[in-house]
Amino acid sequence: TGMGIRLDGGTAYTGGVITRYYDSLLTKVTAWAPTPEKAIARMDRALREFRIRGVSTNIAFVENLLKHPVFLSNDYTTTFIDETPE
């Protein structure tokens, strides 16, 4: 964690065993900053430094989302992910 970064733990813990069929929140990371641009930069760094081993995550998906021009323009709706397959 760092300035403006918050981690909320799910049910995962160091040494815990999670099967490949597990589908729940391991941990949630959120970012805060005075501007959206700074919050995005903080989240980008936090995700690049984040380490979860042994299970698949959506970190790469979120990293790509943070770089998408429509997301960066703040001109999107709740259907953005459904309508933007790339």
N, C-alpha and C positions, 0 to 999 in steps of 0.2 A: 504494500500500500504506500501511498505517498500523498502529497498535498492535493486535495480535491478528488482523491480516489477512495471509494468505499467498497469493501468486500462483505457480502452477506453470505454466510455459509449455509449450505443445505445440510444434507446428512452425510457428507463425505468427511473423512478424517485421515490423517497420515497413517498409512499402513492398512487402511480399510480395503476390503475386497468388494469390487463391484463387478457383477457379471455383465456379459455383453448384451444381455436383455434388459438391463437397468435403464429406465427412462424417467429420470426425475432431475431436479435441480441439484447439481453438484455444488456450485457456488455462483453467485451473481456479482458482477462488477459494475459499478456505476461511477460516472465522472461528473464533477461539477466545476464550473469556472464562471467568471463574470460574463463571458461571451460564448455563443455557440462554437465559434471557431476554436477558442482555447479549450473548451470542453472536449471537442472532437480530437484535438491534438493530445490531450491528456489520456483520453480513452485509447487512442492509437498506440501511444507508448505503453500503456498498461497492458494492452493485449499482446504487443510484441514481447513483453517481458514475462507474460503469464506462462506457467508451466503446469500442465496436467498430463500425466502419463498413464497409459494402459487402457484408455477409453477414447472413443471418438468424441470430438467437441465441435461446436459451431464457430470457433474462434476465427478461422480463415474466412468464413462467410461474413461475419461481423466486420472484420478488417476490410474486406472488399466493399461492404455497404458504406463504411465510413469514407471511402474514397470516391464513391459514385457522384457524378456531377449533380444529379437531381437531389440527392440527399444533402450535398454541400450547399445547394441553392436554397434549401429549406422550402422547396416548392413541391411537396409530396403529400399524399393522403395515406390513410390506413391500408389502402390497396396497393401501395408501392411495391411491396415484395411480390405479390401475386402478378402484378403487371410488368415486372422488370425481371425476367428470368436470368439475365446475365449477371 
